[in-house]
Amino acid sequence: MSNKNRKRFIAGATCPSCKSLDSLMLFFENNVEKLACVKCDYKETQTDKNVTSATRASESVIGVFKP
């Protein structure tokens, strides 16, 4: 198994959906960084920086997921 396919848990992280501690894992799928909770169905995808800046420019964003 290569490092690109390995799923890593994020120590001390809390799921934004179910609030479970130490249940978030980070992994790559098709060269896209993804975040998922193993306790609920929460999923988040890290998009390309150009896409993020274009879609977030007019919003009031507190923070963008960048592990």
Legacy VTK file of the C-alpha trace (Angstrom):
# vtk DataFile Version 3.0
C-alpha trace
ASCII
DATASET POLYDATA
POINTS 67 float
0.000 0.000 0.000
1.502 3.341 -1.009
1.486 6.471 1.156
-1.033 8.105 -1.197
-3.650 5.441 -0.366
-3.044 5.338 3.381
-5.748 6.720 5.660
-4.442 8.713 8.628
-6.352 9.652 11.759
-6.068 13.223 13.013
-5.203 13.121 16.730
-7.327 15.410 18.884
-9.689 16.396 16.057
-13.432 16.600 16.669
-15.977 15.828 13.961
-17.967 18.970 13.093
-21.096 16.863 12.573
-21.290 14.298 15.422
-18.688 15.921 17.739
-16.807 12.595 18.216
-13.193 12.993 19.287
-10.421 11.225 17.308
-12.795 9.917 14.630
-11.593 11.982 11.634
-9.366 10.419 9.007
-7.496 12.108 6.182
-6.788 10.365 2.874
-6.201 10.939 -0.835
-8.599 9.682 -3.492
-7.845 10.418 -7.171
-5.236 13.007 -6.056
-7.873 14.873 -4.029
-7.431 15.273 -0.268
-10.490 14.079 1.650
-11.597 14.106 5.276
-14.134 11.640 6.700
-15.555 10.659 10.075
-15.616 6.936 10.898
-18.528 7.384 13.359
-20.980 9.260 11.123
-21.367 10.063 7.414
-19.491 13.393 7.550
-17.191 13.956 4.542
-15.237 16.962 3.325
-13.104 17.406 0.220
-10.159 19.783 -0.143
-10.463 21.507 -3.517
-7.767 23.077 -5.641
-6.586 26.494 -4.338
-7.771 28.264 -7.507
-11.269 26.816 -7.149
-11.391 27.640 -3.425
-10.395 31.268 -3.922
-12.862 31.742 -6.781
-15.832 30.246 -4.953
-15.084 31.754 -1.537
-14.322 35.331 -2.576
-17.833 36.693 -1.960
-18.612 34.676 1.194
-17.982 35.447 4.852
-15.787 32.471 5.667
-14.383 31.875 9.149
-11.874 29.268 7.947
-11.094 26.912 5.105
-10.068 23.289 5.774
-6.304 23.063 5.130
-4.665 20.297 7.199
LINES 1 68
67 0 1 2 3 4 5 6 7 8 9 10 11 12 13 14 15 16 17 18 19 20 21 22 23 24 25 26 27 28 29 30 31 32 33 34 35 36 37 38 39 40 41 42 43 44 45 46 47 48 49 50 51 52 53 54 55 56 57 58 59 60 61 62 63 64 65 66
